[in-house]
Amino acid sequence: MEATCGSLELHVVQPSSPSVRLEVLECGRDALAGADQSIRSALDFAGYGVIDAERVNAVAARRRELEERHGLLSTRTARTTGVTFADATPAEQADILKALGADGVLTTRVWIGAGTGFSSRRSVSVQLRLATAADRTLVWARRCEIEVGIEPDQSAIQRAARCAAEGGRPR
């Protein structure tokens, strides 16, 4: 499954407006994709066969081709309809995992703490959970938390993801 994120960081939504609104800062899509790639690489290296989340979502969605004719010209378009794996019912998820030959489901959760103090130190945590595909029994879980200062979120998420994938040993 693709990594998900939770954050306690706030940012100003409309700085020019008289009433300043704050909103929770989301993790960048690139940062989460990078974390997914780091974890996938580490698990591949450790001997796990990892099925990419995009491939799982492609199986979850249905592909439908449409052909439109206008006189002698015809146009073919392909539309993908359906749901992502996360949106599918548990029975549909089980069928998808069975069709792909998956033995387990890996979930990744990233948390970014709010910056505190003058140095804006905050923590970045990554938790990995591997559960069986059949009944979602927990096989193992790993978590790594690192403390960062002005380091960009993308870099901090990468370091925490590698740390969790390697067994929770920060470097």
Rosetta constraint file for C-alpha pairs under 8 A:
AtomPair CA 1 CA 52 HARMONIC 7.93 0.50
AtomPair CA 1 CA 53 HARMONIC 5.24 0.50
AtomPair CA 1 CA 85 HARMONIC 7.95 0.50
AtomPair CA 1 CA 86 HARMONIC 7.74 0.50
AtomPair CA 1 CA 105 HARMONIC 7.04 0.50
AtomPair CA 1 CA 106 HARMONIC 6.12 0.50
AtomPair CA 1 CA 107 HARMONIC 5.49 0.50
AtomPair CA 1 CA 108 HARMONIC 7.37 0.50
AtomPair CA 2 CA 32 HARMONIC 7.93 0.50
AtomPair CA 2 CA 33 HARMONIC 7.76 0.50
AtomPair CA 2 CA 36 HARMONIC 6.76 0.50
AtomPair CA 2 CA 53 HARMONIC 5.99 0.50
AtomPair CA 2 CA 107 HARMONIC 7.10 0.50
AtomPair CA 2 CA 108 HARMONIC 6.97 0.50
AtomPair CA 3 CA 32 HARMONIC 5.88 0.50
AtomPair CA 3 CA 33 HARMONIC 7.46 0.50
AtomPair CA 3 CA 35 HARMONIC 7.53 0.50
AtomPair CA 3 CA 36 HARMONIC 6.34 0.50
AtomPair CA 3 CA 107 HARMONIC 6.69 0.50
AtomPair CA 3 CA 108 HARMONIC 4.65 0.50
AtomPair CA 3 CA 109 HARMONIC 5.70 0.50
AtomPair CA 3 CA 110 HARMONIC 7.14 0.50
AtomPair CA 4 CA 32 HARMONIC 7.31 0.50
AtomPair CA 4 CA 108 HARMONIC 6.40 0.50
AtomPair CA 4 CA 109 HARMONIC 5.04 0.50
AtomPair CA 4 CA 110 HARMONIC 6.15 0.50
AtomPair CA 5 CA 26 HARMONIC 7.21 0.50
AtomPair CA 5 CA 27 HARMONIC 6.09 0.50
AtomPair CA 5 CA 32 HARMONIC 7.86 0.50
AtomPair CA 5 CA 109 HARMONIC 5.74 0.50
AtomPair CA 5 CA 110 HARMONIC 4.60 0.50
AtomPair CA 5 CA 111 HARMONIC 5.80 0.50
AtomPair CA 5 CA 112 HARMONIC 7.88 0.50
AtomPair CA 6 CA 26 HARMONIC 7.16 0.50
AtomPair CA 6 CA 27 HARMONIC 7.50 0.50
AtomPair CA 6 CA 109 HARMONIC 7.71 0.50
AtomPair CA 6 CA 110 HARMONIC 6.18 0.50
AtomPair CA 6 CA 111 HARMONIC 4.80 0.50
AtomPair CA 6 CA 112 HARMONIC 6.42 0.50
AtomPair CA 7 CA 24 HARMONIC 6.65 0.50
AtomPair CA 7 CA 25 HARMONIC 6.43 0.50
AtomPair CA 7 CA 26 HARMONIC 6.39 0.50
AtomPair CA 7 CA 27 HARMONIC 7.27 0.50
AtomPair CA 7 CA 111 HARMONIC 5.54 0.50
AtomPair CA 7 CA 112 HARMONIC 4.59 0.50
AtomPair CA 7 CA 113 HARMONIC 6.02 0.50
AtomPair CA 7 CA 114 HARMONIC 7.37 0.50
AtomPair CA 8 CA 24 HARMONIC 6.35 0.50
AtomPair CA 8 CA 25 HARMONIC 7.35 0.50
AtomPair CA 8 CA 112 HARMONIC 6.20 0.50
AtomPair CA 8 CA 113 HARMONIC 5.09 0.50
AtomPair CA 8 CA 114 HARMONIC 4.78 0.50
AtomPair CA 9 CA 24 HARMONIC 5.73 0.50
AtomPair CA 9 CA 25 HARMONIC 5.37 0.50
AtomPair CA 9 CA 112 HARMONIC 7.06 0.50
AtomPair CA 9 CA 113 HARMONIC 6.45 0.50
AtomPair CA 9 CA 114 HARMONIC 4.64 0.50
AtomPair CA 9 CA 115 HARMONIC 6.96 0.50
AtomPair CA 10 CA 22 HARMONIC 5.98 0.50
AtomPair CA 10 CA 23 HARMONIC 5.36 0.50
AtomPair CA 10 CA 24 HARMONIC 4.55 0.50
AtomPair CA 10 CA 25 HARMONIC 5.29 0.50
AtomPair CA 10 CA 114 HARMONIC 7.62 0.50
AtomPair CA 11 CA 22 HARMONIC 5.46 0.50
AtomPair CA 11 CA 23 HARMONIC 5.60 0.50
AtomPair CA 11 CA 24 HARMONIC 6.49 0.50
AtomPair CA 11 CA 25 HARMONIC 5.98 0.50
AtomPair CA 12 CA 20 HARMONIC 6.72 0.50
AtomPair CA 12 CA 21 HARMONIC 5.90 0.50
AtomPair CA 12 CA 22 HARMONIC 4.70 0.50
AtomPair CA 12 CA 23 HARMONIC 6.48 0.50
AtomPair CA 13 CA 20 HARMONIC 7.24 0.50
AtomPair CA 13 CA 21 HARMONIC 5.62 0.50
AtomPair CA 13 CA 22 HARMONIC 5.75 0.50
AtomPair CA 13 CA 23 HARMONIC 6.30 0.50
AtomPair CA 14 CA 20 HARMONIC 6.36 0.50
AtomPair CA 14 CA 21 HARMONIC 6.65 0.50
AtomPair CA 15 CA 20 HARMONIC 6.15 0.50
AtomPair CA 16 CA 20 HARMONIC 7.89 0.50
AtomPair CA 27 CA 31 HARMONIC 6.84 0.50
AtomPair CA 27 CA 32 HARMONIC 7.07 0.50
AtomPair CA 27 CA 153 HARMONIC 7.70 0.50
AtomPair CA 28 CA 32 HARMONIC 6.51 0.50
AtomPair CA 28 CA 154 HARMONIC 7.45 0.50
AtomPair CA 29 CA 33 HARMONIC 6.12 0.50
AtomPair CA 30 CA 34 HARMONIC 6.01 0.50
AtomPair CA 30 CA 154 HARMONIC 7.63 0.50
AtomPair CA 31 CA 35 HARMONIC 6.22 0.50
AtomPair CA 31 CA 153 HARMONIC 7.45 0.50
AtomPair CA 31 CA 154 HARMONIC 4.64 0.50
AtomPair CA 31 CA 155 HARMONIC 7.79 0.50
AtomPair CA 31 CA 157 HARMONIC 6.72 0.50
AtomPair CA 31 CA 158 HARMONIC 7.31 0.50
AtomPair CA 32 CA 36 HARMONIC 6.17 0.50
AtomPair CA 32 CA 154 HARMONIC 7.93 0.50
AtomPair CA 32 CA 157 HARMONIC 7.66 0.50
AtomPair CA 33 CA 37 HARMONIC 6.25 0.50
AtomPair CA 34 CA 38 HARMONIC 6.19 0.50
AtomPair CA 34 CA 154 HARMONIC 7.97 0.50
AtomPair CA 34 CA 158 HARMONIC 6.67 0.50
AtomPair CA 35 CA 39 HARMONIC 6.15 0.50
AtomPair CA 35 CA 157 HARMONIC 6.52 0.50
AtomPair CA 35 CA 158 HARMONIC 5.27 0.50
AtomPair CA 35 CA 161 HARMONIC 5.60 0.50
AtomPair CA 35 CA 162 HARMONIC 7.70 0.50
AtomPair CA 36 CA 40 HARMONIC 6.01 0.50
AtomPair CA 36 CA 108 HARMONIC 7.92 0.50
AtomPair CA 36 CA 161 HARMONIC 7.98 0.50
AtomPair CA 37 CA 41 HARMONIC 6.06 0.50
AtomPair CA 38 CA 42 HARMONIC 6.23 0.50
AtomPair CA 38 CA 158 HARMONIC 7.09 0.50
AtomPair CA 38 CA 161 HARMONIC 6.77 0.50
AtomPair CA 38 CA 162 HARMONIC 6.10 0.50
AtomPair CA 39 CA 43 HARMONIC 6.11 0.50
AtomPair CA 39 CA 161 HARMONIC 6.29 0.50
AtomPair CA 39 CA 162 HARMONIC 6.26 0.50
AtomPair CA 39 CA 165 HARMONIC 5.54 0.50
AtomPair CA 40 CA 44 HARMONIC 5.99 0.50
AtomPair CA 40 CA 50 HARMONIC 6.50 0.50
AtomPair CA 41 CA 45 HARMONIC 6.10 0.50
AtomPair CA 42 CA 46 HARMONIC 6.23 0.50
AtomPair CA 42 CA 162 HARMONIC 7.37 0.50
AtomPair CA 42 CA 165 HARMONIC 6.13 0.50
AtomPair CA 42 CA 166 HARMONIC 6.94 0.50
AtomPair CA 43 CA 47 HARMONIC 6.40 0.50
AtomPair CA 43 CA 48 HARMONIC 5.37 0.50
AtomPair CA 43 CA 49 HARMONIC 7.64 0.50
AtomPair CA 43 CA 50 HARMONIC 7.30 0.50
AtomPair CA 43 CA 165 HARMONIC 6.92 0.50
AtomPair CA 44 CA 48 HARMONIC 5.02 0.50
AtomPair CA 44 CA 49 HARMONIC 5.93 0.50
AtomPair CA 44 CA 50 HARMONIC 6.50 0.50
AtomPair CA 51 CA 55 HARMONIC 6.98 0.50
AtomPair CA 51 CA 56 HARMONIC 7.29 0.50
AtomPair CA 51 CA 102 HARMONIC 7.68 0.50
AtomPair CA 52 CA 56 HARMONIC 6.62 0.50
AtomPair CA 53 CA 57 HARMONIC 6.14 0.50
AtomPair CA 54 CA 58 HARMONIC 6.09 0.50
AtomPair CA 55 CA 59 HARMONIC 6.40 0.50
AtomPair CA 56 CA 60 HARMONIC 6.24 0.50
AtomPair CA 56 CA 85 HARMONIC 6.62 0.50
AtomPair CA 56 CA 96 HARMONIC 7.40 0.50
AtomPair CA 56 CA 97 HARMONIC 7.90 0.50
AtomPair CA 56 CA 100 HARMONIC 7.77 0.50
AtomPair CA 57 CA 61 HARMONIC 6.22 0.50
AtomPair CA 57 CA 83 HARMONIC 7.74 0.50
AtomPair CA 57 CA 84 HARMONIC 5.03 0.50
AtomPair CA 57 CA 85 HARMONIC 5.38 0.50
AtomPair CA 58 CA 62 HARMONIC 7.71 0.50
AtomPair CA 58 CA 84 HARMONIC 7.87 0.50
AtomPair CA 59 CA 96 HARMONIC 6.84 0.50
AtomPair CA 60 CA 82 HARMONIC 7.03 0.50
AtomPair CA 60 CA 83 HARMONIC 6.27 0.50
AtomPair CA 60 CA 84 HARMONIC 5.80 0.50
AtomPair CA 60 CA 85 HARMONIC 5.69 0.50
AtomPair CA 60 CA 88 HARMONIC 7.56 0.50
AtomPair CA 60 CA 96 HARMONIC 6.59 0.50
AtomPair CA 61 CA 80 HARMONIC 6.27 0.50
AtomPair CA 61 CA 81 HARMONIC 5.64 0.50
AtomPair CA 61 CA 82 HARMONIC 4.51 0.50
AtomPair CA 61 CA 83 HARMONIC 5.51 0.50
AtomPair CA 61 CA 84 HARMONIC 6.45 0.50
AtomPair CA 62 CA 80 HARMONIC 5.61 0.50
AtomPair CA 62 CA 81 HARMONIC 5.20 0.50
AtomPair CA 62 CA 82 HARMONIC 5.64 0.50
AtomPair CA 63 CA 78 HARMONIC 6.82 0.50
AtomPair CA 63 CA 79 HARMONIC 5.85 0.50
AtomPair CA 63 CA 80 HARMONIC 4.43 0.50
AtomPair CA 63 CA 81 HARMONIC 6.21 0.50
AtomPair CA 64 CA 78 HARMONIC 5.72 0.50
AtomPair CA 64 CA 79 HARMONIC 5.30 0.50
AtomPair CA 64 CA 80 HARMONIC 6.16 0.50
AtomPair CA 64 CA 81 HARMONIC 7.39 0.50
AtomPair CA 65 CA 76 HARMONIC 6.80 0.50
AtomPair CA 65 CA 77 HARMONIC 5.71 0.50
AtomPair CA 65 CA 78 HARMONIC 4.29 0.50
AtomPair CA 65 CA 79 HARMONIC 6.14 0.50
AtomPair CA 66 CA 76 HARMONIC 5.63 0.50
AtomPair CA 66 CA 77 HARMONIC 5.32 0.50
AtomPair CA 66 CA 78 HARMONIC 6.21 0.50
AtomPair CA 66 CA 79 HARMONIC 7.69 0.50
AtomPair CA 67 CA 74 HARMONIC 6.64 0.50
AtomPair CA 67 CA 75 HARMONIC 5.56 0.50
AtomPair CA 67 CA 76 HARMONIC 4.47 0.50
AtomPair CA 67 CA 77 HARMONIC 6.51 0.50
AtomPair CA 68 CA 74 HARMONIC 5.44 0.50
AtomPair CA 68 CA 75 HARMONIC 5.14 0.50
AtomPair CA 68 CA 76 HARMONIC 6.49 0.50
AtomPair CA 69 CA 73 HARMONIC 5.80 0.50
AtomPair CA 69 CA 74 HARMONIC 4.21 0.50
AtomPair CA 69 CA 75 HARMONIC 6.43 0.50
AtomPair CA 70 CA 74 HARMONIC 6.08 0.50
AtomPair CA 83 CA 87 HARMONIC 5.65 0.50
AtomPair CA 83 CA 88 HARMONIC 6.09 0.50
AtomPair CA 84 CA 88 HARMONIC 6.40 0.50
AtomPair CA 85 CA 93 HARMONIC 6.39 0.50
AtomPair CA 88 CA 92 HARMONIC 5.73 0.50
AtomPair CA 88 CA 93 HARMONIC 5.92 0.50
AtomPair CA 89 CA 93 HARMONIC 6.10 0.50
AtomPair CA 90 CA 94 HARMONIC 6.15 0.50
AtomPair CA 91 CA 95 HARMONIC 6.34 0.50
AtomPair CA 92 CA 96 HARMONIC 6.17 0.50
AtomPair CA 93 CA 97 HARMONIC 6.13 0.50
AtomPair CA 94 CA 98 HARMONIC 6.08 0.50
AtomPair CA 94 CA 133 HARMONIC 6.91 0.50
AtomPair CA 94 CA 134 HARMONIC 6.80 0.50
AtomPair CA 95 CA 99 HARMONIC 6.11 0.50
AtomPair CA 96 CA 100 HARMONIC 6.29 0.50
AtomPair CA 97 CA 101 HARMONIC 6.07 0.50
AtomPair CA 97 CA 102 HARMONIC 5.13 0.50
AtomPair CA 97 CA 103 HARMONIC 7.63 0.50
AtomPair CA 97 CA 133 HARMONIC 6.74 0.50
AtomPair CA 98 CA 102 HARMONIC 6.13 0.50
AtomPair CA 102 CA 133 HARMONIC 6.68 0.50
AtomPair CA 103 CA 132 HARMONIC 5.94 0.50
AtomPair CA 103 CA 133 HARMONIC 5.19 0.50
AtomPair CA 103 CA 134 HARMONIC 7.42 0.50
AtomPair CA 104 CA 130 HARMONIC 6.46 0.50
AtomPair CA 104 CA 131 HARMONIC 5.36 0.50
AtomPair CA 104 CA 132 HARMONIC 4.13 0.50
AtomPair CA 104 CA 133 HARMONIC 4.22 0.50
AtomPair CA 104 CA 134 HARMONIC 7.66 0.50
AtomPair CA 104 CA 136 HARMONIC 7.71 0.50
AtomPair CA 105 CA 129 HARMONIC 7.98 0.50
AtomPair CA 105 CA 130 HARMONIC 5.62 0.50
AtomPair CA 105 CA 131 HARMONIC 5.32 0.50
AtomPair CA 105 CA 132 HARMONIC 6.24 0.50
AtomPair CA 105 CA 133 HARMONIC 5.78 0.50
AtomPair CA 105 CA 136 HARMONIC 7.69 0.50
AtomPair CA 106 CA 128 HARMONIC 6.80 0.50
AtomPair CA 106 CA 129 HARMONIC 5.56 0.50
AtomPair CA 106 CA 130 HARMONIC 4.47 0.50
AtomPair CA 106 CA 131 HARMONIC 6.56 0.50
AtomPair CA 107 CA 128 HARMONIC 5.75 0.50
AtomPair CA 107 CA 129 HARMONIC 5.29 0.50
AtomPair CA 107 CA 130 HARMONIC 6.62 0.50
AtomPair CA 108 CA 126 HARMONIC 6.92 0.50
AtomPair CA 108 CA 127 HARMONIC 5.70 0.50
AtomPair CA 108 CA 128 HARMONIC 4.74 0.50
AtomPair CA 108 CA 129 HARMONIC 6.68 0.50
AtomPair CA 109 CA 126 HARMONIC 5.69 0.50
AtomPair CA 109 CA 127 HARMONIC 5.25 0.50
AtomPair CA 109 CA 128 HARMONIC 6.71 0.50
AtomPair CA 110 CA 124 HARMONIC 7.27 0.50
AtomPair CA 110 CA 125 HARMONIC 5.67 0.50
AtomPair CA 110 CA 126 HARMONIC 4.56 0.50
AtomPair CA 110 CA 127 HARMONIC 6.57 0.50
AtomPair CA 110 CA 157 HARMONIC 7.48 0.50
AtomPair CA 111 CA 124 HARMONIC 5.72 0.50
AtomPair CA 111 CA 125 HARMONIC 5.08 0.50
AtomPair CA 111 CA 126 HARMONIC 6.48 0.50
AtomPair CA 112 CA 122 HARMONIC 7.30 0.50
AtomPair CA 112 CA 123 HARMONIC 6.02 0.50
AtomPair CA 112 CA 124 HARMONIC 4.62 0.50
AtomPair CA 112 CA 125 HARMONIC 6.54 0.50
AtomPair CA 113 CA 122 HARMONIC 5.32 0.50
AtomPair CA 113 CA 123 HARMONIC 5.11 0.50
AtomPair CA 113 CA 124 HARMONIC 6.27 0.50
AtomPair CA 114 CA 120 HARMONIC 7.98 0.50
AtomPair CA 114 CA 122 HARMONIC 5.71 0.50
AtomPair CA 114 CA 123 HARMONIC 7.64 0.50
AtomPair CA 115 CA 119 HARMONIC 7.93 0.50
AtomPair CA 115 CA 120 HARMONIC 4.20 0.50
AtomPair CA 115 CA 121 HARMONIC 5.12 0.50
AtomPair CA 115 CA 122 HARMONIC 4.62 0.50
AtomPair CA 116 CA 120 HARMONIC 4.61 0.50
AtomPair CA 116 CA 121 HARMONIC 5.44 0.50
AtomPair CA 116 CA 122 HARMONIC 6.40 0.50
AtomPair CA 117 CA 121 HARMONIC 6.78 0.50
AtomPair CA 119 CA 149 HARMONIC 6.33 0.50
AtomPair CA 119 CA 150 HARMONIC 7.61 0.50
AtomPair CA 120 CA 149 HARMONIC 5.90 0.50
AtomPair CA 120 CA 150 HARMONIC 7.13 0.50
AtomPair CA 121 CA 147 HARMONIC 6.77 0.50
AtomPair CA 121 CA 148 HARMONIC 5.60 0.50
AtomPair CA 121 CA 149 HARMONIC 4.37 0.50
AtomPair CA 121 CA 150 HARMONIC 7.40 0.50
AtomPair CA 122 CA 147 HARMONIC 5.67 0.50
AtomPair CA 122 CA 148 HARMONIC 5.56 0.50
AtomPair CA 122 CA 149 HARMONIC 6.36 0.50
AtomPair CA 123 CA 145 HARMONIC 6.53 0.50
AtomPair CA 123 CA 146 HARMONIC 5.58 0.50
AtomPair CA 123 CA 147 HARMONIC 4.34 0.50
AtomPair CA 123 CA 148 HARMONIC 6.07 0.50
AtomPair CA 124 CA 145 HARMONIC 5.62 0.50
AtomPair CA 124 CA 146 HARMONIC 5.46 0.50
AtomPair CA 124 CA 147 HARMONIC 6.33 0.50
AtomPair CA 124 CA 148 HARMONIC 7.36 0.50
AtomPair CA 124 CA 156 HARMONIC 6.70 0.50
AtomPair CA 124 CA 157 HARMONIC 6.59 0.50
AtomPair CA 124 CA 160 HARMONIC 6.78 0.50
AtomPair CA 125 CA 143 HARMONIC 7.02 0.50
AtomPair CA 125 CA 144 HARMONIC 5.60 0.50
AtomPair CA 125 CA 145 HARMONIC 4.14 0.50
AtomPair CA 125 CA 146 HARMONIC 6.41 0.50
AtomPair CA 125 CA 157 HARMONIC 7.69 0.50
AtomPair CA 125 CA 160 HARMONIC 6.22 0.50
AtomPair CA 126 CA 143 HARMONIC 5.66 0.50
AtomPair CA 126 CA 144 HARMONIC 5.53 0.50
AtomPair CA 126 CA 145 HARMONIC 6.53 0.50
AtomPair CA 126 CA 157 HARMONIC 7.47 0.50
AtomPair CA 126 CA 160 HARMONIC 5.76 0.50
AtomPair CA 126 CA 161 HARMONIC 5.68 0.50
AtomPair CA 126 CA 164 HARMONIC 6.39 0.50
AtomPair CA 127 CA 141 HARMONIC 7.20 0.50
AtomPair CA 127 CA 142 HARMONIC 5.68 0.50
AtomPair CA 127 CA 143 HARMONIC 4.21 0.50
AtomPair CA 127 CA 144 HARMONIC 6.55 0.50
AtomPair CA 127 CA 164 HARMONIC 6.66 0.50
AtomPair CA 128 CA 141 HARMONIC 5.50 0.50
AtomPair CA 128 CA 142 HARMONIC 5.15 0.50
AtomPair CA 128 CA 143 HARMONIC 6.24 0.50
AtomPair CA 128 CA 164 HARMONIC 6.84 0.50
AtomPair CA 128 CA 165 HARMONIC 7.47 0.50
AtomPair CA 129 CA 138 HARMONIC 7.20 0.50
AtomPair CA 129 CA 139 HARMONIC 7.74 0.50
AtomPair CA 129 CA 140 HARMONIC 6.08 0.50
AtomPair CA 129 CA 141 HARMONIC 4.39 0.50
AtomPair CA 129 CA 142 HARMONIC 6.61 0.50
AtomPair CA 130 CA 138 HARMONIC 6.10 0.50
AtomPair CA 130 CA 139 HARMONIC 5.51 0.50
AtomPair CA 130 CA 140 HARMONIC 5.47 0.50
AtomPair CA 130 CA 141 HARMONIC 6.25 0.50
AtomPair CA 131 CA 136 HARMONIC 4.83 0.50
AtomPair CA 131 CA 137 HARMONIC 5.14 0.50
AtomPair CA 131 CA 138 HARMONIC 4.29 0.50
AtomPair CA 131 CA 139 HARMONIC 5.13 0.50
AtomPair CA 131 CA 140 HARMONIC 7.18 0.50
AtomPair CA 132 CA 136 HARMONIC 4.65 0.50
AtomPair CA 132 CA 137 HARMONIC 5.30 0.50
AtomPair CA 132 CA 138 HARMONIC 6.61 0.50
AtomPair CA 132 CA 139 HARMONIC 6.66 0.50
AtomPair CA 142 CA 164 HARMONIC 5.67 0.50
AtomPair CA 142 CA 165 HARMONIC 7.36 0.50
AtomPair CA 142 CA 167 HARMONIC 6.31 0.50
AtomPair CA 142 CA 168 HARMONIC 6.24 0.50
AtomPair CA 143 CA 164 HARMONIC 5.26 0.50
AtomPair CA 143 CA 167 HARMONIC 7.89 0.50
AtomPair CA 143 CA 168 HARMONIC 5.83 0.50
AtomPair CA 144 CA 160 HARMONIC 5.92 0.50
AtomPair CA 144 CA 161 HARMONIC 7.53 0.50
AtomPair CA 144 CA 163 HARMONIC 5.97 0.50
AtomPair CA 144 CA 164 HARMONIC 4.89 0.50
AtomPair CA 144 CA 168 HARMONIC 4.89 0.50
AtomPair CA 144 CA 169 HARMONIC 7.24 0.50
AtomPair CA 144 CA 170 HARMONIC 7.07 0.50
AtomPair CA 145 CA 160 HARMONIC 6.35 0.50
AtomPair CA 145 CA 170 HARMONIC 7.87 0.50
AtomPair CA 146 CA 156 HARMONIC 7.86 0.50
AtomPair CA 146 CA 160 HARMONIC 6.31 0.50
AtomPair CA 146 CA 170 HARMONIC 7.11 0.50
AtomPair CA 148 CA 156 HARMONIC 7.05 0.50
AtomPair CA 151 CA 155 HARMONIC 6.78 0.50
AtomPair CA 151 CA 156 HARMONIC 6.47 0.50
AtomPair CA 152 CA 156 HARMONIC 6.35 0.50
AtomPair CA 153 CA 157 HARMONIC 5.91 0.50
AtomPair CA 154 CA 158 HARMONIC 6.22 0.50
AtomPair CA 155 CA 159 HARMONIC 6.32 0.50
AtomPair CA 156 CA 160 HARMONIC 6.20 0.50
AtomPair CA 157 CA 161 HARMONIC 5.98 0.50
AtomPair CA 158 CA 162 HARMONIC 6.20 0.50
AtomPair CA 159 CA 163 HARMONIC 6.13 0.50
AtomPair CA 159 CA 171 HARMONIC 7.92 0.50
AtomPair CA 160 CA 164 HARMONIC 6.17 0.50
AtomPair CA 160 CA 170 HARMONIC 7.41 0.50
AtomPair CA 161 CA 165 HARMONIC 6.12 0.50
AtomPair CA 162 CA 166 HARMONIC 6.09 0.50
AtomPair CA 163 CA 167 HARMONIC 6.52 0.50
AtomPair CA 163 CA 168 HARMONIC 5.07 0.50
AtomPair CA 163 CA 169 HARMONIC 5.44 0.50
AtomPair CA 163 CA 170 HARMONIC 5.20 0.50
AtomPair CA 163 CA 171 HARMONIC 7.08 0.50
AtomPair CA 164 CA 168 HARMONIC 4.41 0.50
AtomPair CA 164 CA 169 HARMONIC 7.15 0.50
